[in-house]
Amino acid sequence: MKLSQFKFKLPEEKIAQHPTMHRDECKLMVVHKKTGDLEHRMFKDILEYFDEKDLFVFNDTQVFPARMYGNKEKTGAQIEVFLLRELKEENLLWDVQVDPARKIRIGNKLYFGEDNSMVAEVIDNTTSRGRVLRFLYDGPHDEFKKALYALGEAPIPSYLKRKADLQDQEDFQTLLARNEGAVTAPTAGLHFSRELLKRMEIKGIDRAFITMHCGLGNFRDIDVEDLTKHKMESEQMFVTEECCEIVNKTRLDGHKICAIGCSTSRALECVVGTNGLIKAFEGWTNKFIFPPYQFSVADSLVSNFQLPYSTQLMQTCAYGGYDTIMHAYSVALKEDYRFGVYGDAMLIVD
């Protein structure tokens, strides 16, 4: 497959700037991949396609307030600092991206907060935009993290072209988030409300959790036409023995498994064996899924409507079939579905 095959015209007004008022009341397009038939539903109708003992697998990563704004020493120039991950807890070292990168060099100090209460020093250049910062803070580590996160905002993607507000801190987080480490939300999980989760429980639909800390690579442009030459950025993931027991029992008992989101589906494909069962794992992955690809674990997939050229669109096409999904996207545009992280959802079933 070529990059150009994932091009489509997406008017800006089709990109959702905010989620629906109620998480589970967005639109849901149901795609039957064997027949190509499409249904137009609401997300809260999703349970109609599943039975008792079927399984939903969620990504329980938790997004932290990764985007900060600081001022450079002497000049006072505003610098956007995007926290990627903590490198050394004891030394308060963080891997970050800075913008504009050309203004930041090793040895520069950055000041954060209205009273400049948080200070960081640049100690390394890792990439053209990347830096390593050492934060200067005198106090316990938990107090430092609390103070640091108080200065950050929800890391909504830049294509929304607006600053995050306080409501985004809640909206850009799934209700099942519990393991901190992501800089973008596993967006398919955003549609599950407390009421819908309770209805799942009442119906007897089981749940399992993997952790994949979604990174900025989800939004980076692909700069090669030949997709076999694209390298995904590595993301940290954890699949527990408990998750494996639940998933494998569901499969062996003949019940359906639904992957909630592309990150969940990709994580499951990283740990599946030739027998179709998954194994526990803790580490990093840069697995890139695009058509053609034979999935081995999930019987169905929930995904948001993705942007052109995105790796999530490619993975969705790999799951549902390129022609079927691209046709569904053309219908979605005509039917006023909303795209992006706060957009509407697609359920792909057999």
C-alpha positions in Angstrom: 0.0 0.0 0.0 1.0 3.6 -0.7 0.6 6.7 1.5 -1.4 8.4 -1.3 -4.1 5.7 -1.1 -5.1 7.1 2.3 -5.9 10.6 1.0 -9.4 12.0 1.2 -10.7 15.6 1.4 -11.7 16.4 5.0 -13.2 19.9 5.5 -12.1 21.5 8.7 -15.7 21.8 9.9 -15.9 18.0 10.0 -13.2 17.8 12.7 -14.9 17.8 16.1 -13.6 20.6 18.4 -15.3 19.2 21.4 -17.0 15.9 22.3 -20.8 15.4 22.5 -22.4 16.5 25.7 -22.9 12.8 26.8 -20.0 10.5 26.0 -22.2 7.7 24.6 -24.4 9.8 22.4 -22.1 10.4 19.5 -22.9 8.7 16.2 -21.9 5.1 15.6 -21.4 3.6 12.1 -21.6 -0.1 12.2 -19.6 -1.7 9.3 -20.3 -5.4 8.4 -17.0 -6.3 6.8 -18.2 -9.5 5.1 -21.1 -7.8 3.3 -20.0 -4.2 3.3 -23.4 -3.2 4.8 -23.5 0.0 6.9 -25.8 0.9 9.8 -26.2 4.4 11.4 -26.7 4.1 15.1 -25.8 5.9 18.4 -22.8 4.7 20.4 -24.9 3.6 23.3 -26.5 1.0 20.9 -23.2 -0.8 20.7 -24.2 -3.5 23.3 -26.9 -4.8 20.8 -24.1 -6.4 18.8 -22.7 -8.4 21.7 -23.9 -11.1 24.1 -23.2 -12.4 27.6 -19.7 -13.6 28.0 -18.4 -11.6 25.1 -15.4 -9.4 25.9 -14.4 -5.8 25.5 -10.7 -5.1 25.8 -9.8 -1.6 26.8 -6.6 0.4 26.9 -6.4 1.8 30.5 -3.6 4.2 29.9 -4.0 7.6 31.7 -3.1 10.9 29.9 -1.1 13.4 31.9 -1.2 17.2 31.3 1.8 17.1 29.0 1.7 20.5 27.3 3.3 23.4 29.2 4.4 27.0 28.3 7.5 28.5 29.7 9.7 31.5 29.2 13.3 31.5 28.2 15.8 33.2 30.5 16.9 36.7 29.5 14.7 37.1 26.4 11.4 35.9 28.0 10.4 34.3 24.7 7.5 31.9 25.2 8.4 28.2 24.5 6.0 25.4 24.3 7.3 22.4 26.2 5.6 19.0 25.5 6.5 16.4 28.2 7.0 13.0 26.7 8.2 10.8 29.6 10.1 11.0 32.8 13.6 9.6 32.4 15.0 9.5 35.9 12.8 10.2 38.9 15.6 10.9 41.3 17.2 13.5 39.0 13.9 15.0 37.8 14.9 14.4 34.2 12.3 14.5 31.4 12.4 13.8 27.7 10.5 16.7 26.1 9.8 18.4 22.8 10.2 22.2 22.5 8.7 24.7 20.0 10.3 26.7 18.5 13.2 24.4 18.8 15.7 26.7 17.1 15.7 29.0 20.2 16.6 26.4 22.8 20.1 25.2 23.3 22.0 23.2 26.0 22.4 25.3 29.1 19.3 27.4 28.6 16.9 27.8 31.5 13.2 27.9 31.2 10.8 29.4 33.8 7.2 28.2 34.3 4.3 29.6 36.1 3.2 33.2 36.7 5.7 33.5 39.6 8.4 31.5 37.7 8.1 28.9 40.5 9.2 26.0 38.3 12.6 26.1 36.6 14.2 23.7 34.2 17.6 23.5 32.5 18.3 22.1 29.1 21.0 19.4 29.5 20.8 17.5 26.2 19.7 17.7 22.5 18.3 14.4 21.4 16.6 15.2 18.1 15.9 18.3 16.0 13.0 19.2 18.3 13.7 17.0 21.3 15.5 18.0 24.5 16.2 16.6 27.9 15.3 18.9 30.8 16.4 18.8 34.4 13.8 20.4 36.6 15.2 22.2 39.6 12.9 21.5 42.5 13.7 21.1 46.2 11.1 18.8 47.7 9.6 15.3 47.6 9.0 13.8 44.2 5.3 13.5 44.6 5.1 17.2 45.4 7.2 18.0 42.3 4.9 15.9 40.1 1.8 17.7 41.5 3.4 21.1 41.0 4.5 20.2 37.5 1.2 18.9 36.4 -0.6 21.9 37.8 1.3 24.0 35.2 0.3 21.7 32.3 -2.8 21.4 30.2 -4.5 18.5 28.4 -2.4 17.5 25.3 -5.2 17.8 22.7 -3.8 17.4 19.2 -2.5 20.5 17.4 -4.9 20.0 14.5 -7.8 21.2 16.8 -6.1 24.7 16.5 -7.2 25.9 19.9 -5.8 25.9 23.4 -7.0 23.3 25.8 -9.4 24.4 28.5 -10.2 23.0 31.9 -13.0 20.9 30.5 -10.5 19.1 28.3 -8.8 17.7 31.4 -11.9 15.6 31.9 -13.0 15.1 28.3 -9.6 13.9 27.0 -9.5 11.0 29.5 -11.3 7.7 29.5 -13.3 6.8 32.5 -11.2 3.6 32.8 -7.8 5.3 32.8 -5.6 4.2 35.7 -2.0 3.8 34.5 -0.3 7.1 33.9 1.9 7.5 30.9 0.1 8.6 27.7 0.4 12.0 25.9 -2.8 11.3 23.9 -6.0 9.5 24.8 -7.0 6.1 23.4 -9.9 7.9 21.8 -12.3 5.0 21.1 -12.6 4.5 24.9 -13.7 8.1 25.3 -17.3 7.1 24.3 -17.9 4.8 27.2 -20.0 6.6 29.9 -20.7 5.3 33.4 -24.2 4.3 32.4 -22.9 2.3 29.4 -20.3 0.6 31.5 -23.0 -0.4 34.0 -25.2 -1.7 31.2 -22.3 -3.8 30.0 -22.0 -5.3 33.5 -25.7 -6.0 33.7 -25.7 -7.7 30.3 -22.8 -9.8 31.3 -20.2 -8.5 28.8 -16.8 -9.0 30.3 -13.9 -6.5 30.2 -10.1 -6.8 30.2 -7.4 -4.2 30.2 -4.1 -3.7 28.4 -1.9 -0.7 28.8 -0.3 1.1 25.9 1.0 4.6 26.5 -0.1 6.4 23.3 2.6 8.7 22.1 2.9 11.7 19.7 3.8 9.3 16.9 0.0 8.9 16.4 -0.1 12.4 15.0 3.2 12.6 13.2 3.2 12.9 9.4 4.4 10.0 7.4 7.0 11.2 5.0 7.4 8.1 2.7 5.1 6.9 -0.1 6.1 3.3 0.4 4.5 2.3 3.8 6.9 -0.6 4.3 9.6 2.0 4.9 7.7 3.9 7.6 9.0 3.5 11.1 6.6 3.9 14.0 7.8 5.6 17.2 8.0 3.1 20.0 5.3 3.0 22.7 5.5 1.4 26.0 3.0 -1.4 26.7 2.0 -3.9 29.4 -0.1 -7.0 29.0 -0.7 -8.8 32.3 -1.2 -12.4 33.1 -4.8 -11.5 34.3 -5.6 -10.0 30.9 -4.2 -13.0 29.1 -6.3 -15.4 31.2 -9.5 -13.4 30.4 -8.8 -13.0 26.7 -7.7 -16.6 26.1 -10.6 -18.1 28.0 -13.0 -16.0 26.0 -11.5 -17.2 22.8 -11.3 -20.9 23.8 -15.0 -20.7 25.0 -16.0 -19.4 21.5 -17.2 -15.9 22.6 -16.5 -12.7 20.8 -13.6 -10.3 21.5 -13.9 -6.6 20.7 -10.8 -4.4 20.7 -11.7 -0.9 21.9 -9.4 1.3 19.8 -6.5 0.9 17.4 -4.0 1.0 20.3 -5.7 -2.0 22.0 -5.9 -4.0 18.8 -2.2 -3.3 18.0 -1.2 -4.3 21.5 -3.1 -7.6 21.2 -1.4 -8.3 17.9 2.0 -7.7 19.4 1.5 -10.5 22.0 -0.4 -13.2 20.1 1.1 -16.6 19.4 0.6 -18.9 16.4 -2.1 -20.7 18.4 -4.2 -17.5 18.6 -3.6 -17.1 22.3 -1.9 -14.1 23.9 1.1 -14.0 26.3 2.0 -11.5 29.1 4.4 -8.8 28.0 6.1 -5.7 29.4 8.2 -3.6 27.1 8.1 -1.4 23.9 6.6 -1.8 20.5 6.8 0.0 17.2 4.5 -2.4 15.3 2.9 -0.7 12.3 -0.3 -2.3 10.9 -1.5 -1.4 7.4 -3.2 -3.4 4.7 -3.0 -6.3 4.0 -2.8 -7.8 7.5 -4.4 -10.8 9.1 -5.7 -10.1 12.6 -5.5 -13.0 15.1 -7.3 -11.9 18.3 -10.2 -9.4 18.0 -13.4 -10.3 16.2 -14.5 -6.7 16.1 -12.9 -3.2 16.4 -14.1 0.2 17.6 -12.3 3.2 16.1 -13.0 6.9 15.8 -13.2 8.4 12.3 -9.6 9.2 11.6 -7.8 11.9 9.7 -6.3 11.4 6.2 -2.9 9.7 6.0 -3.1 8.7 9.7 -1.7 5.4 10.9 -5.0 4.8 12.7 -6.8 5.0 9.3 -4.4 2.6 7.8 -4.9 0.1 10.7 -8.7 0.5 10.4 -8.5 -0.3 6.7 -6.4 -3.3 7.5 -9.1 -4.6 9.8 -12.2 -3.8 7.8 -10.8 -4.0 4.3 -9.4 -1.1 2.3 -12.3 -0.7 -0.1 -15.0 -1.2 2.6 -13.5 1.3 5.0 -12.8 4.0 2.4 -16.3 3.7 1.1 -17.6 4.0 4.7 -15.6 7.1 5.1 -17.1 8.7 2.0 -20.5 7.9 3.4 -19.5 9.4 6.8 -18.6 12.7 5.1 -22.0 12.9 3.4 -23.8 12.0 6.6 -22.1 14.6 8.7 -20.1 12.3 10.9 -17.5 14.1 13.0 -13.8 13.2 12.7 -10.8 13.3 15.0 -10.1 12.6 18.7 -13.5 14.1 19.8 -15.4 12.7 16.7 -17.8 9.9 16.1 -17.1 6.2 16.2 -17.1 3.1 13.9 -17.8 -0.5 15.0 -16.4 -3.1 12.5 -18.0 -6.5 12.9 -18.1 -9.7 10.8 
